[in-house]
Amino acid sequence: MTDNQDASRAKHNYFTRLSHAGRAATHSHGFVNPPVHRGSTLLVPDIATRKASSANRFGRQLTYGVGGTPTHWPLEDVVAEIEGGTRCQIVSSGLAAVTTPLLAFLKAGDHLLMTDSAYGPTRNFCDGLLTRFGVTTTYYHPCITPEELEKLVQPNTKVVFVESPGSHTFEVQDVPGLAKVAHAHGAKVLMDNTWGIHHFQPFTHGVDVSIQALTKYVAGHSDIILGGITVNSEADWEVLRSTSSTLGQFASPDDCWLALRGVRTMAVRMERQQKSTLQVATWLSQQPEVKQVLYPALPGAPGHDIWKRDFTGACSLFGVVLQPQFSETAMHNMIESLDLFGMGASWGGYESLVLPTTGFLTRSAGSGDFGGNVMRLHVGLESPDDLIEDLREGLGVLRQG
């Protein structure tokens, strides 16, 4: 792609850019989609070429399959485009997208500030491997103010990790304010931005490293596992890329190709899902069995003001707090009665999902209590009217106890 083409595309609407990023120019002779490049061994013609490729640690040059291929690179370009960053590293899973930058920017003796609402496996990694490696973690309330965060910063704090909204209880964090505190103390800001993909531009809000579970909206069809890590500076890229290579992080080129195919329709899917989600969430908020709907895009919901300030839209995942008189058993009965909502742990695909939240969370900084049992819903591409009818029948089961 030429510099002129880059400049031209930067002026285009997001839908247009998502359709064209990571592809050859429209006037190039060839297939619309890039091919799948599979391989481990790469032959070189001479020693000089071998030395030159080995010295290019941070660039794009074919050396060995694990270093990336022309299938990985277009996907990296698309994700960097979505996130508003400069470089992206594709890794094997969403969890790997969390653990790799934590290992890149932390070392023995360092201190990590981690949001209490973090993705469960993120907490497991902090309490397990990072502890064994000599890194200490303090969990902070996700709704903490910058002034309160300042009191938790230690001389050896090197990373502040945010996830906004939290993917189970949907607290919206003051990311710009928290980032300002972190940077004042020389700490990096890492963000799990999976919920906010496209709708939250991390690098304009003070984030240094943005994490995506590409398994979710980018893939879109609940059939691959993939992660992406995006940065916005060459220095951060060198640290991240070096660590990823040392860890042997790799993603199947077939999965990358499927993600490239999925991402072309992501904007359309997400637009439809946001509209449907708002309809379903609004209906639920009006039901007497529901104490509160945890969907930041819903007026009056917790975090709505910050969401309105920092986000341009919302995704299709939200929480529902039931009235306190309904037991956990009654909630389980309701969940199991639903016909169109499958019980599954992922989200971001075309299908609707439900999970109980209460009883499945670990919290240590005073968050997670909403005065009633909580479940999590993901709205897919089904008719919202059909989903509402399914939930209406489920609420009837809930009332039976």
N, C-alpha and C positions, 0 to 999 in steps of 0.2 A: 504494500500500500504506500502511495506517495505521500509527501507532506501536504500537498494540496488536497488530496483525498481526505487525509486526517482532519484538516482544517474545515473542509466542507461538511464532513459528518458531524463534527462537534456542534454545528449549528442546527442539526436535525432534531426532531422530536425523539423522545425516548423509545417509542414504538419502532421508529425507523432505524435508530441505532442498534436496537436489539436484534433486528432482522439482518443487519449487515455486518456487525462487528465480528472479527475473527474469520471472515470469508474473503475469498479473492474478489477483485473488482467485478462489477456486473458485466463489463465488456471483455472479461477474460474468457478464453475458450476453455470450457471444461464443465464438470459437474457442479451443481449449486453447492453441495455440501463437500467439505474436505474428506478425503478417504481415511480409513483406519490404517495406521502404521503400527504393525506389531513386530517386535523383535527384541533380542537381547544383544547379540554380537553384531558389531559394525566393523566392516573391513576398511582399512585405510591404505592408501597407496605407498606410503613411505614413512620413515621415522620422523621427518620434519613435520608432517601432518599430524602424526600422533602426539608429538610434543606440543604443537600449537593447540590442539583440541584439549589436551589435559590441562593446559595453563588457563583456559577460558572457563574458570570455575563458576562465574556468575552470569554468563551469557547463554545464548542459545546456539549450541553447536553439538551435533550428534557425536557422542563418544561411546556411549553404552546405553542400553535401553532404559535403565533406571534413571538416567539423567534427563529423560523427557524426549518426546518425539513431536513431529509435525501434527500429531493428533492432540497432544496435551497443550501445545502452545496456543492454538486458537481459543481453546476453552479458557486458558489463563487470561487471554486478552479480553474475552467477553466478560468474565467475572470482574476484572480490574475496571472495565468500562462501567459496569453496574455499580460498583462500590465507589467509583470516583477516585481510585488510586492509580499508581503507576505500574506496579508489578504484583503478580499473583503467583502463589505456589499451590499447585494442586496436590492434595494428599489423599490418603486411602479412605478416610471417613471424616464425619463431622467431629468425632472425638479427637482424632489425630490433628484436626485443625485447631483444637483447643490446646492439646498437650505439646505440640511442636513449638509454638511461640513461647509457651511458658518455660520450656527447657531452653529456648534460645536466649531469653532475656533474664533468666534467673540462674544463680549459682549458689553453692554452699555458703551459708551465712547470710543470705538475703532474706528479706521479709516481703510477703505478698499480702495485699489487701484484696479480699475476694467478696463479692456480693453474696449475701446469704440466700438469694434466690437463684443461684447458679444451677445450671443443668446438673442433675445428680451425678453422672460420671465425672464431671469436672471436680466436684467436691471429693469424690473417691480418689481422684488423682492427687489432689492437694494433701489429703489426709494420709495417703499411702506413699506413693513413690517420692513426692516432693519432700515429705517428712524424712524418709530414709536418706535422701540426698542432702539433708541439712538446710532445707528451706522452711521457714516458719510461715504459717498462714493465720491471719486474723479475718474472721468473717464479720462484715458490717451490714447493718440494716439497709436494704436496697433503697429506702426512701430517705436516707441520710442527707443532710444538708452539707454543702461544701465546708462550712464552719465546723461541723461535727466531724467530718472526715479529717480535717486538719489535725484534730486532737489524737487521731489514731495513727498518723504517720510517724514512723520511727526513722532514725538516722540511716538504717539499712533497707528502708522500703524502696524497692526497685520496680514494682509493677502494681498498678491498680487495675483490677479486672472488673468490667461492668457487663451486664446483660440487661438490655432494656428494650421492651418489657421482659420480665422474667417469664420463662416459657411454661410455668405452671400457675403462678399467682399474679402475673402481669403487672408488677410494680414498674412504673415508668421512672427512670432515673434522670436526674439533672446532669446529664453527661458533660455538657460544656463547663458547668461549674466544678464538677469533680475533676475534670481534666486540667482545669486551671490550677487546682491545688496540687495535683500529681506532678505537673510540669515544674511548678515552683520548687519542688523538692527533688527534681531530677529523675522522677519515676516515669516509666512508660505506661500508656493507657492501652490495654487490650480490651476489645469488645466482641462479645458474641452477638453478632448483628443478624442472626438468621431470621428472627421475627420481622425485623425492619428492612429486609432486603429491598432495595430501590427506594423505599419510602423514607429511609434515614440515611443521609450522606455522612458517614462517620468522620471523614477527614476535614470537613468544614465545621465539625463540632469538637475538635480537639483530640480525636482518637489517633493513635499511632499504628495500631494493627487491628484489622477488622477480620473477623472469623465468620465463615459461612459453612453450614451443613448443606452442601449442594445436593445431598440426598433429598432435600425437601422441595422447594419451589423450582429450582433450576432443573432438576431431573423431571419432577412433576408427575411421575407415573408409578412411584412406589416400587421400583424394581432395581435400583442400584444404590450403592453406598459410596459416598464421595465427599470430600471436603475441600475448601479453598481458604487460603490465608492471603490477605491483600495488605500491602504497605504503600507508603506515599513518599518514601525517601530512599536514596541509594544506600545510605548507611544501614538503615533498617533491613533493606533487602539483602545485603551481604551477610548480616547476622542470621537472618531467617533462612536464606538459601543454604548457607554453610551448615546450619544445624539440621535442616531437612535432609541434605545429602548425607551427612554423617549418620543420621538415623536410618537411612535407607528407605525414606518415605517414597512410595510409588503408588500410582493408581493405574488400573487396567486401561489400556487405550480403548478397548471396547466400551467400558463405562464412560470414558471421556467423550467418545463419539455419541453415545446415547444422551449424555448431558447436553452436548451441543445441539442435538436435535430437539431436546426438550425445552431448552432455553428460548428457542425461536418463538414459542407460543406462551412463554411465561407471563408477559405483560397482559395478554388477553385473558389468560386463566385467572391471574390475580385480580384484575379489574372486575371480572364476573364474581369471583369468590368474595371480594370485599363487599360488593353490593348485596350479595346473598347473606353474608355474615351479619351485616348491619340490620337486615330485615329480621333474621332469626334472633339476634341478640336483643333487638328492640321488643319483639314479641315476648321473649322470655322475661324481660325486665318488668313487664306488665302483669305477670302471672302471680297470684297470691302465694304460691308455694316457693317463690324465689325471693330471697332476701336482697341479693345484689348480683349484678352481672359485671364481671371483671373484663371489660373490653374497652381499652382506652379511647377508641374512636367514638364511643357512645357518650353523648352529653350527660354529665353528672356522674360518670364512672370515675373511680380512683385514677388519678394521673392524667385526666383528660386535658387539663390546662397545659401541662408540659408537652403532652403528645401534640396538641394543636400548635404549640410554638415550634417544635423541632421536627415533626414528621409531616410528610406530604400525603400520607395515606396509611392504611392498616392492612394487616394480613387476615387470614381466615381462622385464627386460633384464639380462643378466649375461655374464660372460666365462668362457672355459675355457682354462686353460694346459695344453698337452700336455707329455708327458714329453720331455726334451731329445733323445732319440735320434730323434724324428720330425722330418723336415726340413720346411721351408716348402713345398716342392713336394708332399710327402705330405699336408700339411694342405690345400693347394689342391685336391688330388685328392679328398680327403674332402668338402670343401665342395661341389665341383661334382657329386658323386655323390648328394647329398641330394635327396630327392623332395619332401618337405613343407616344407622350409625354402628359401624363395626368397632369392636373393642381392640384397639391397637396402639402401640407406643409412639409411632412416628406421626408425621403430619406434613402438610404442604402438597400432597398429591391430589388427584382428582376425586377421591372418595371421602365421604364424611366419616369421622371417627369420634369415639368417646372414651374417656378413662376416668376412673375415680382418682381424685387428687388427695383427699383426706386419707391418712393411713399409709401414704406412700412417699412422704416428704421427710427429709432430715433438715432441721433448721437449728441454729445455735445463737442467733443474734436477735431473737425476739420477733421475727417475722413469721407469717404463715397462719396466723389465727384470725379468722374472719367471722367468728361468731356463728358458724353453721358449717355443715359438711359441704365440701367443694368437689365439683367434677370439672373436667376439661373437655371442651368440644372443638372439633375441627370441621368446618363446613367445606364440602367439596363442590362438585359441579352439578349435583342433583338440583331439581326444582326446590327453591326455598319453601314453597307452599307445601310440598310433600314432606320436607324435613320438619316443618312446624306441626303438621298433622301427626307425624311420628312422635314428636316430643309431647304433643298434647295427650296422646294415649299413654306415653310413659309417665307423665305427671299423675295420670289416673292410677297407675300402678303404685307410684310413690305414696299417694294418699292412703292406699290400702295397708301400707306398712311392711 
